[in-house]
């Protein structure tokens, strides 16, 4: 994911998902979760438009389906090939 410009944020011990962001600071930013299942990778990508309003609350203004997200996923696929 480094080659794609993403920065590792941590691993969710409960779900096993790896958490990445691009860019590393500021908003808007792409937020990518990767889950390893046997020999497969499952990607979940969204765009965080702004920082969460309340401390300790994971809610944010995220977009999950738009042209920017589709273009970013195609860019990532191209890098992974």
Phi and psi restraints in degrees (range 20) as a CNS / XPLOR table:
assign (resid 1 and name C) (resid 2 and name N)
       (resid 2 and name CA) (resid 2 and name C) 1.0 -60.2 20.0 2
assign (resid 2 and name N) (resid 2 and name CA)
       (resid 2 and name C) (resid 3 and name N) 1.0 -39.9 20.0 2
assign (resid 2 and name C) (resid 3 and name N)
       (resid 3 and name CA) (resid 3 and name C) 1.0 -61.6 20.0 2
assign (resid 3 and name N) (resid 3 and name CA)
       (resid 3 and name C) (resid 4 and name N) 1.0 -26.5 20.0 2
assign (resid 3 and name C) (resid 4 and name N)
       (resid 4 and name CA) (resid 4 and name C) 1.0 -88.5 20.0 2
assign (resid 4 and name N) (resid 4 and name CA)
       (resid 4 and name C) (resid 5 and name N) 1.0 -0.1 20.0 2
assign (resid 4 and name C) (resid 5 and name N)
       (resid 5 and name CA) (resid 5 and name C) 1.0 88.3 20.0 2
assign (resid 5 and name N) (resid 5 and name CA)
       (resid 5 and name C) (resid 6 and name N) 1.0 14.8 20.0 2
assign (resid 5 and name C) (resid 6 and name N)
       (resid 6 and name CA) (resid 6 and name C) 1.0 -95.7 20.0 2
assign (resid 6 and name N) (resid 6 and name CA)
       (resid 6 and name C) (resid 7 and name N) 1.0 150.1 20.0 2
assign (resid 6 and name C) (resid 7 and name N)
       (resid 7 and name CA) (resid 7 and name C) 1.0 -118.2 20.0 2
assign (resid 7 and name N) (resid 7 and name CA)
       (resid 7 and name C) (resid 8 and name N) 1.0 132.4 20.0 2
assign (resid 7 and name C) (resid 8 and name N)
       (resid 8 and name CA) (resid 8 and name C) 1.0 -70.3 20.0 2
assign (resid 8 and name N) (resid 8 and name CA)
       (resid 8 and name C) (resid 9 and name N) 1.0 129.7 20.0 2
assign (resid 8 and name C) (resid 9 and name N)
       (resid 9 and name CA) (resid 9 and name C) 1.0 -107.8 20.0 2
assign (resid 9 and name N) (resid 9 and name CA)
       (resid 9 and name C) (resid 10 and name N) 1.0 -17.8 20.0 2
assign (resid 9 and name C) (resid 10 and name N)
       (resid 10 and name CA) (resid 10 and name C) 1.0 143.7 20.0 2
assign (resid 10 and name N) (resid 10 and name CA)
       (resid 10 and name C) (resid 11 and name N) 1.0 -179.6 20.0 2
assign (resid 10 and name C) (resid 11 and name N)
       (resid 11 and name CA) (resid 11 and name C) 1.0 -123.7 20.0 2
assign (resid 11 and name N) (resid 11 and name CA)
       (resid 11 and name C) (resid 12 and name N) 1.0 132.3 20.0 2
assign (resid 11 and name C) (resid 12 and name N)
       (resid 12 and name CA) (resid 12 and name C) 1.0 -79.8 20.0 2
assign (resid 12 and name N) (resid 12 and name CA)
       (resid 12 and name C) (resid 13 and name N) 1.0 110.2 20.0 2
assign (resid 12 and name C) (resid 13 and name N)
       (resid 13 and name CA) (resid 13 and name C) 1.0 -64.7 20.0 2
assign (resid 13 and name N) (resid 13 and name CA)
       (resid 13 and name C) (resid 14 and name N) 1.0 -26.7 20.0 2
assign (resid 13 and name C) (resid 14 and name N)
       (resid 14 and name CA) (resid 14 and name C) 1.0 -75.1 20.0 2
assign (resid 14 and name N) (resid 14 and name CA)
       (resid 14 and name C) (resid 15 and name N) 1.0 -45.6 20.0 2
assign (resid 14 and name C) (resid 15 and name N)
       (resid 15 and name CA) (resid 15 and name C) 1.0 -99.0 20.0 2
assign (resid 15 and name N) (resid 15 and name CA)
       (resid 15 and name C) (resid 16 and name N) 1.0 -18.9 20.0 2
assign (resid 15 and name C) (resid 16 and name N)
       (resid 16 and name CA) (resid 16 and name C) 1.0 81.0 20.0 2
assign (resid 16 and name N) (resid 16 and name CA)
       (resid 16 and name C) (resid 17 and name N) 1.0 3.8 20.0 2
assign (resid 16 and name C) (resid 17 and name N)
       (resid 17 and name CA) (resid 17 and name C) 1.0 -73.9 20.0 2
assign (resid 17 and name N) (resid 17 and name CA)
       (resid 17 and name C) (resid 18 and name N) 1.0 140.2 20.0 2
assign (resid 17 and name C) (resid 18 and name N)
       (resid 18 and name CA) (resid 18 and name C) 1.0 -93.3 20.0 2
assign (resid 18 and name N) (resid 18 and name CA)
       (resid 18 and name C) (resid 19 and name N) 1.0 137.5 20.0 2
assign (resid 18 and name C) (resid 19 and name N)
       (resid 19 and name CA) (resid 19 and name C) 1.0 -113.0 20.0 2
assign (resid 19 and name N) (resid 19 and name CA)
       (resid 19 and name C) (resid 20 and name N) 1.0 123.6 20.0 2
assign (resid 19 and name C) (resid 20 and name N)
       (resid 20 and name CA) (resid 20 and name C) 1.0 -130.1 20.0 2
assign (resid 20 and name N) (resid 20 and name CA)
       (resid 20 and name C) (resid 21 and name N) 1.0 152.2 20.0 2
assign (resid 20 and name C) (resid 21 and name N)
       (resid 21 and name CA) (resid 21 and name C) 1.0 -135.4 20.0 2
assign (resid 21 and name N) (resid 21 and name CA)
       (resid 21 and name C) (resid 22 and name N) 1.0 156.3 20.0 2
assign (resid 21 and name C) (resid 22 and name N)
       (resid 22 and name CA) (resid 22 and name C) 1.0 -149.5 20.0 2
assign (resid 22 and name N) (resid 22 and name CA)
       (resid 22 and name C) (resid 23 and name N) 1.0 120.6 20.0 2
assign (resid 22 and name C) (resid 23 and name N)
       (resid 23 and name CA) (resid 23 and name C) 1.0 -75.4 20.0 2
assign (resid 23 and name N) (resid 23 and name CA)
       (resid 23 and name C) (resid 24 and name N) 1.0 171.1 20.0 2
assign (resid 23 and name C) (resid 24 and name N)
       (resid 24 and name CA) (resid 24 and name C) 1.0 -68.1 20.0 2
assign (resid 24 and name N) (resid 24 and name CA)
       (resid 24 and name C) (resid 25 and name N) 1.0 -24.2 20.0 2
assign (resid 24 and name C) (resid 25 and name N)
       (resid 25 and name CA) (resid 25 and name C) 1.0 -135.3 20.0 2
assign (resid 25 and name N) (resid 25 and name CA)
       (resid 25 and name C) (resid 26 and name N) 1.0 151.9 20.0 2
assign (resid 25 and name C) (resid 26 and name N)
       (resid 26 and name CA) (resid 26 and name C) 1.0 89.2 20.0 2
assign (resid 26 and name N) (resid 26 and name CA)
       (resid 26 and name C) (resid 27 and name N) 1.0 171.0 20.0 2
assign (resid 26 and name C) (resid 27 and name N)
       (resid 27 and name CA) (resid 27 and name C) 1.0 -136.5 20.0 2
assign (resid 27 and name N) (resid 27 and name CA)
       (resid 27 and name C) (resid 28 and name N) 1.0 149.8 20.0 2
assign (resid 27 and name C) (resid 28 and name N)
       (resid 28 and name CA) (resid 28 and name C) 1.0 -70.3 20.0 2
assign (resid 28 and name N) (resid 28 and name CA)
       (resid 28 and name C) (resid 29 and name N) 1.0 158.7 20.0 2
assign (resid 28 and name C) (resid 29 and name N)
       (resid 29 and name CA) (resid 29 and name C) 1.0 -150.0 20.0 2
assign (resid 29 and name N) (resid 29 and name CA)
       (resid 29 and name C) (resid 30 and name N) 1.0 152.0 20.0 2
assign (resid 29 and name C) (resid 30 and name N)
       (resid 30 and name CA) (resid 30 and name C) 1.0 -81.7 20.0 2
assign (resid 30 and name N) (resid 30 and name CA)
       (resid 30 and name C) (resid 31 and name N) 1.0 141.2 20.0 2
assign (resid 30 and name C) (resid 31 and name N)
       (resid 31 and name CA) (resid 31 and name C) 1.0 -126.8 20.0 2
assign (resid 31 and name N) (resid 31 and name CA)
       (resid 31 and name C) (resid 32 and name N) 1.0 119.0 20.0 2
assign (resid 31 and name C) (resid 32 and name N)
       (resid 32 and name CA) (resid 32 and name C) 1.0 -121.5 20.0 2
assign (resid 32 and name N) (resid 32 and name CA)
       (resid 32 and name C) (resid 33 and name N) 1.0 130.7 20.0 2
assign (resid 32 and name C) (resid 33 and name N)
       (resid 33 and name CA) (resid 33 and name C) 1.0 -113.8 20.0 2
assign (resid 33 and name N) (resid 33 and name CA)
       (resid 33 and name C) (resid 34 and name N) 1.0 133.6 20.0 2
assign (resid 33 and name C) (resid 34 and name N)
       (resid 34 and name CA) (resid 34 and name C) 1.0 -123.4 20.0 2
assign (resid 34 and name N) (resid 34 and name CA)
       (resid 34 and name C) (resid 35 and name N) 1.0 130.0 20.0 2
assign (resid 34 and name C) (resid 35 and name N)
       (resid 35 and name CA) (resid 35 and name C) 1.0 -116.4 20.0 2
assign (resid 35 and name N) (resid 35 and name CA)
       (resid 35 and name C) (resid 36 and name N) 1.0 129.2 20.0 2
assign (resid 35 and name C) (resid 36 and name N)
       (resid 36 and name CA) (resid 36 and name C) 1.0 -92.7 20.0 2
assign (resid 36 and name N) (resid 36 and name CA)
       (resid 36 and name C) (resid 37 and name N) 1.0 122.6 20.0 2
assign (resid 36 and name C) (resid 37 and name N)
       (resid 37 and name CA) (resid 37 and name C) 1.0 -129.4 20.0 2
assign (resid 37 and name N) (resid 37 and name CA)
       (resid 37 and name C) (resid 38 and name N) 1.0 103.3 20.0 2
assign (resid 37 and name C) (resid 38 and name N)
       (resid 38 and name CA) (resid 38 and name C) 1.0 56.0 20.0 2
assign (resid 38 and name N) (resid 38 and name CA)
       (resid 38 and name C) (resid 39 and name N) 1.0 -116.3 20.0 2
assign (resid 38 and name C) (resid 39 and name N)
       (resid 39 and name CA) (resid 39 and name C) 1.0 -99.4 20.0 2
assign (resid 39 and name N) (resid 39 and name CA)
       (resid 39 and name C) (resid 40 and name N) 1.0 8.8 20.0 2
assign (resid 39 and name C) (resid 40 and name N)
       (resid 40 and name CA) (resid 40 and name C) 1.0 -109.1 20.0 2
assign (resid 40 and name N) (resid 40 and name CA)
       (resid 40 and name C) (resid 41 and name N) 1.0 150.8 20.0 2
assign (resid 40 and name C) (resid 41 and name N)
       (resid 41 and name CA) (resid 41 and name C) 1.0 -115.7 20.0 2
assign (resid 41 and name N) (resid 41 and name CA)
       (resid 41 and name C) (resid 42 and name N) 1.0 134.2 20.0 2
assign (resid 41 and name C) (resid 42 and name N)
       (resid 42 and name CA) (resid 42 and name C) 1.0 -111.8 20.0 2
assign (resid 42 and name N) (resid 42 and name CA)
       (resid 42 and name C) (resid 43 and name N) 1.0 124.4 20.0 2
assign (resid 42 and name C) (resid 43 and name N)
       (resid 43 and name CA) (resid 43 and name C) 1.0 -104.0 20.0 2
assign (resid 43 and name N) (resid 43 and name CA)
       (resid 43 and name C) (resid 44 and name N) 1.0 137.8 20.0 2
assign (resid 43 and name C) (resid 44 and name N)
       (resid 44 and name CA) (resid 44 and name C) 1.0 -131.0 20.0 2
assign (resid 44 and name N) (resid 44 and name CA)
       (resid 44 and name C) (resid 45 and name N) 1.0 114.1 20.0 2
assign (resid 44 and name C) (resid 45 and name N)
       (resid 45 and name CA) (resid 45 and name C) 1.0 -120.4 20.0 2
assign (resid 45 and name N) (resid 45 and name CA)
       (resid 45 and name C) (resid 46 and name N) 1.0 136.8 20.0 2
assign (resid 45 and name C) (resid 46 and name N)
       (resid 46 and name CA) (resid 46 and name C) 1.0 -146.1 20.0 2
assign (resid 46 and name N) (resid 46 and name CA)
       (resid 46 and name C) (resid 47 and name N) 1.0 171.1 20.0 2
assign (resid 46 and name C) (resid 47 and name N)
       (resid 47 and name CA) (resid 47 and name C) 1.0 -112.8 20.0 2
assign (resid 47 and name N) (resid 47 and name CA)
       (resid 47 and name C) (resid 48 and name N) 1.0 116.3 20.0 2
assign (resid 47 and name C) (resid 48 and name N)
       (resid 48 and name CA) (resid 48 and name C) 1.0 -82.7 20.0 2
assign (resid 48 and name N) (resid 48 and name CA)
       (resid 48 and name C) (resid 49 and name N) 1.0 116.3 20.0 2
assign (resid 48 and name C) (resid 49 and name N)
       (resid 49 and name CA) (resid 49 and name C) 1.0 -80.7 20.0 2
assign (resid 49 and name N) (resid 49 and name CA)
       (resid 49 and name C) (resid 50 and name N) 1.0 -32.1 20.0 2
assign (resid 49 and name C) (resid 50 and name N)
       (resid 50 and name CA) (resid 50 and name C) 1.0 -154.4 20.0 2
assign (resid 50 and name N) (resid 50 and name CA)
       (resid 50 and name C) (resid 51 and name N) 1.0 165.1 20.0 2
assign (resid 50 and name C) (resid 51 and name N)
       (resid 51 and name CA) (resid 51 and name C) 1.0 -67.3 20.0 2
assign (resid 51 and name N) (resid 51 and name CA)
       (resid 51 and name C) (resid 52 and name N) 1.0 149.0 20.0 2
assign (resid 51 and name C) (resid 52 and name N)
       (resid 52 and name CA) (resid 52 and name C) 1.0 -54.6 20.0 2
assign (resid 52 and name N) (resid 52 and name CA)
       (resid 52 and name C) (resid 53 and name N) 1.0 143.1 20.0 2
assign (resid 52 and name C) (resid 53 and name N)
       (resid 53 and name CA) (resid 53 and name C) 1.0 -77.5 20.0 2
assign (resid 53 and name N) (resid 53 and name CA)
       (resid 53 and name C) (resid 54 and name N) 1.0 -39.0 20.0 2
assign (resid 53 and name C) (resid 54 and name N)
       (resid 54 and name CA) (resid 54 and name C) 1.0 -109.2 20.0 2
assign (resid 54 and name N) (resid 54 and name CA)
       (resid 54 and name C) (resid 55 and name N) 1.0 137.9 20.0 2
assign (resid 54 and name C) (resid 55 and name N)
       (resid 55 and name CA) (resid 55 and name C) 1.0 -64.8 20.0 2
assign (resid 55 and name N) (resid 55 and name CA)
       (resid 55 and name C) (resid 56 and name N) 1.0 139.4 20.0 2
assign (resid 55 and name C) (resid 56 and name N)
       (resid 56 and name CA) (resid 56 and name C) 1.0 79.7 20.0 2
assign (resid 56 and name N) (resid 56 and name CA)
       (resid 56 and name C) (resid 57 and name N) 1.0 0.8 20.0 2
assign (resid 56 and name C) (resid 57 and name N)
       (resid 57 and name CA) (resid 57 and name C) 1.0 -112.4 20.0 2
assign (resid 57 and name N) (resid 57 and name CA)
       (resid 57 and name C) (resid 58 and name N) 1.0 122.9 20.0 2
assign (resid 57 and name C) (resid 58 and name N)
       (resid 58 and name CA) (resid 58 and name C) 1.0 -76.7 20.0 2
assign (resid 58 and name N) (resid 58 and name CA)
       (resid 58 and name C) (resid 59 and name N) 1.0 -6.2 20.0 2
assign (resid 58 and name C) (resid 59 and name N)
       (resid 59 and name CA) (resid 59 and name C) 1.0 -62.0 20.0 2
assign (resid 59 and name N) (resid 59 and name CA)
       (resid 59 and name C) (resid 60 and name N) 1.0 142.6 20.0 2
assign (resid 59 and name C) (resid 60 and name N)
       (resid 60 and name CA) (resid 60 and name C) 1.0 -150.9 20.0 2
assign (resid 60 and name N) (resid 60 and name CA)
       (resid 60 and name C) (resid 61 and name N) 1.0 174.2 20.0 2
assign (resid 60 and name C) (resid 61 and name N)
       (resid 61 and name CA) (resid 61 and name C) 1.0 -91.7 20.0 2
assign (resid 61 and name N) (resid 61 and name CA)
       (resid 61 and name C) (resid 62 and name N) 1.0 81.7 20.0 2
assign (resid 61 and name C) (resid 62 and name N)
       (resid 62 and name CA) (resid 62 and name C) 1.0 -103.0 20.0 2
assign (resid 62 and name N) (resid 62 and name CA)
       (resid 62 and name C) (resid 63 and name N) 1.0 143.9 20.0 2
assign (resid 62 and name C) (resid 63 and name N)
       (resid 63 and name CA) (resid 63 and name C) 1.0 -112.3 20.0 2
assign (resid 63 and name N) (resid 63 and name CA)
       (resid 63 and name C) (resid 64 and name N) 1.0 133.7 20.0 2
assign (resid 63 and name C) (resid 64 and name N)
       (resid 64 and name CA) (resid 64 and name C) 1.0 -111.5 20.0 2
assign (resid 64 and name N) (resid 64 and name CA)
       (resid 64 and name C) (resid 65 and name N) 1.0 -11.6 20.0 2
assign (resid 64 and name C) (resid 65 and name N)
       (resid 65 and name CA) (resid 65 and name C) 1.0 -152.5 20.0 2
assign (resid 65 and name N) (resid 65 and name CA)
       (resid 65 and name C) (resid 66 and name N) 1.0 96.8 20.0 2
assign (resid 65 and name C) (resid 66 and name N)
       (resid 66 and name CA) (resid 66 and name C) 1.0 -153.7 20.0 2
assign (resid 66 and name N) (resid 66 and name CA)
       (resid 66 and name C) (resid 67 and name N) 1.0 176.4 20.0 2
assign (resid 66 and name C) (resid 67 and name N)
       (resid 67 and name CA) (resid 67 and name C) 1.0 -62.4 20.0 2
assign (resid 67 and name N) (resid 67 and name CA)
       (resid 67 and name C) (resid 68 and name N) 1.0 -39.1 20.0 2
assign (resid 67 and name C) (resid 68 and name N)
       (resid 68 and name CA) (resid 68 and name C) 1.0 -61.4 20.0 2
assign (resid 68 and name N) (resid 68 and name CA)
       (resid 68 and name C) (resid 69 and name N) 1.0 -40.9 20.0 2
assign (resid 68 and name C) (resid 69 and name N)
       (resid 69 and name CA) (resid 69 and name C) 1.0 -67.7 20.0 2
assign (resid 69 and name N) (resid 69 and name CA)
       (resid 69 and name C) (resid 70 and name N) 1.0 -41.7 20.0 2
assign (resid 69 and name C) (resid 70 and name N)
       (resid 70 and name CA) (resid 70 and name C) 1.0 -63.8 20.0 2
assign (resid 70 and name N) (resid 70 and name CA)
       (resid 70 and name C) (resid 71 and name N) 1.0 -41.0 20.0 2
assign (resid 70 and name C) (resid 71 and name N)
       (resid 71 and name CA) (resid 71 and name C) 1.0 -64.6 20.0 2
assign (resid 71 and name N) (resid 71 and name CA)
       (resid 71 and name C) (resid 72 and name N) 1.0 -40.5 20.0 2
assign (resid 71 and name C) (resid 72 and name N)
       (resid 72 and name CA) (resid 72 and name C) 1.0 -65.3 20.0 2
assign (resid 72 and name N) (resid 72 and name CA)
       (resid 72 and name C) (resid 73 and name N) 1.0 -41.3 20.0 2
assign (resid 72 and name C) (resid 73 and name N)
       (resid 73 and name CA) (resid 73 and name C) 1.0 -64.9 20.0 2
assign (resid 73 and name N) (resid 73 and name CA)
       (resid 73 and name C) (resid 74 and name N) 1.0 -38.5 20.0 2
assign (resid 73 and name C) (resid 74 and name N)
       (resid 74 and name CA) (resid 74 and name C) 1.0 -64.4 20.0 2
assign (resid 74 and name N) (resid 74 and name CA)
       (resid 74 and name C) (resid 75 and name N) 1.0 -38.9 20.0 2
assign (resid 74 and name C) (resid 75 and name N)
       (resid 75 and name CA) (resid 75 and name C) 1.0 -61.8 20.0 2
assign (resid 75 and name N) (resid 75 and name CA)
       (resid 75 and name C) (resid 76 and name N) 1.0 -45.5 20.0 2
assign (resid 75 and name C) (resid 76 and name N)
       (resid 76 and name CA) (resid 76 and name C) 1.0 -62.9 20.0 2
assign (resid 76 and name N) (resid 76 and name CA)
       (resid 76 and name C) (resid 77 and name N) 1.0 -44.7 20.0 2
assign (resid 76 and name C) (resid 77 and name N)
       (resid 77 and name CA) (resid 77 and name C) 1.0 -58.0 20.0 2
assign (resid 77 and name N) (resid 77 and name CA)
       (resid 77 and name C) (resid 78 and name N) 1.0 -41.5 20.0 2
assign (resid 77 and name C) (resid 78 and name N)
       (resid 78 and name CA) (resid 78 and name C) 1.0 -62.0 20.0 2
assign (resid 78 and name N) (resid 78 and name CA)
       (resid 78 and name C) (resid 79 and name N) 1.0 -38.5 20.0 2
assign (resid 78 and name C) (resid 79 and name N)
       (resid 79 and name CA) (resid 79 and name C) 1.0 -70.0 20.0 2
assign (resid 79 and name N) (resid 79 and name CA)
       (resid 79 and name C) (resid 80 and name N) 1.0 -37.8 20.0 2
assign (resid 79 and name C) (resid 80 and name N)
       (resid 80 and name CA) (resid 80 and name C) 1.0 -73.2 20.0 2
assign (resid 80 and name N) (resid 80 and name CA)
       (resid 80 and name C) (resid 81 and name N) 1.0 -22.2 20.0 2
